[in-house]
Amino acid sequence: MNIRLFKPSIGQEELDNVKKVFDREWLGLGPTVSQFEKEWNDYVGTKMSIALNSATAALHLALMAYKFPRGKKVLVPAITFAATATAVLYNDLIPVFVDVERETSVMDIEDLKRKYTPDCVAVIPVHNGGYPVAMEKLMPFAKEKNLIVIEDCAHCAGGEYLGKKLGTFGDIGCFSFEEKKCMTTGDGGMICSNHVDIIEPLKAQRWVGIDKDTWKRTQTADQADTNEAMHWHYEIALLGYKYNMNDIAAAIGLAQLHKLDKMNLKRRDIIRKYLAGIENLNTIKPIFPYDKNHGAYWYFAIRSEHRDELIVYLKNKGIATGVHFYPLPLQPLFKPYDNGCEVAKEIWKTFITLPSHVDLTDEEMNYIITALQEFDAKK
Ligand SMILES: *Cc1c(COP(=O)(O)O)cnc(C)c1O
């Protein structure tokens, strides 16, 4: 056996869509990106969505949209992927780490209240592994303190909480379509929001700041002839980046979006089987209390006091594992911002992510569960 930790679930539908892009001979930012944005926007139910080349770019631009003065502070969880906090640094802002809940691994709202100071301008909750942050507690606090809320939804495309799509609780939702995530475009990301006025400028800023629409809007009807001749004209008013999605990625994304609910349900089935398989084990527990009816988890992960030994044990059986995530305050780049977060620094030492990709077979699952049971029996 050789079982991969992550694997994209891709096939004929994606290939057919890419073929259409080839036939059109338009590979860059074009009509397929627009189509993907439209369908994504309808799916999530926001007013505007902007497709990018990554969620890292999405987080960078989402914060940039608010033009916060340099040196203001942004609250981020201690356990997350680096991009949540590097987006803060890209904007010349200061990350303030918030500890996580011992049981769930996501941002602890009580610690958020403790870490808040009046120079905090935004908070980036991360639905880690697809486990939803307690948005019903976070949003009233954010409102009271005038904090902008940018949801990092890199792990929960298609996820819902309290009957509402994740990514629509805060001011802006940022999604990742990197190849390991719930759905993929190879690399890709999406920004969505109901605050059209806030995110509209990002359309130019994802494309080196080039805005063709501004010029069109300022022309009057009797200038129609000039319009024709001036079709090449554009305006650069804002500092932009090269962050756009391209039509090849969007073609893959459209096929993936059409399968997203099905893929999330399949991952939920896999998690159900894992939970049943480890139910009676003494040394291996689920990483957080999975809700068996919650639709969108990115991965299945466990906690074990024998983490390193178990990782090697599984590796020798051909089972790939991972650890999500190394707390950021322990990383050299973020050491200067270390402010405690003792729960995060303790619990991550037990985390192991197991293979839970959509195309995992029953045979592979049973093989992994048996390995976990055998390991546990020896402890
Ligand atoms: C993967 C990930 C990102 C970044 O996504 P990319 O599309 O790879 O840039 C951001 N935040 C979290 C929590 C992630 O896991």
The ligand as a Gaussian input file, in Angstrom:
#p B3LYP/6-31G(d) Opt

LIG

0 1
 C       -3.985000      26.843000       2.171000
 C       -4.299000      27.962000       3.083000
 C       -4.192000      29.307000       2.692000
 C       -3.550000      29.731000       1.424000
 O       -4.116000      29.201000       0.308000
 P       -3.353000      29.286000      -1.099000
 O       -4.472000      29.185000      -2.081000
 O       -2.426000      28.108000      -1.144000
 O       -2.640000      30.568000      -1.155000
 C       -4.629000      30.285000       3.561000
 N       -5.103000      29.970000       4.778000
 C       -5.200000      28.700000       5.204000
 C       -5.753000      28.429000       6.561000
 C       -4.765000      27.654000       4.385000
 O       -4.807000      26.396000       4.818000

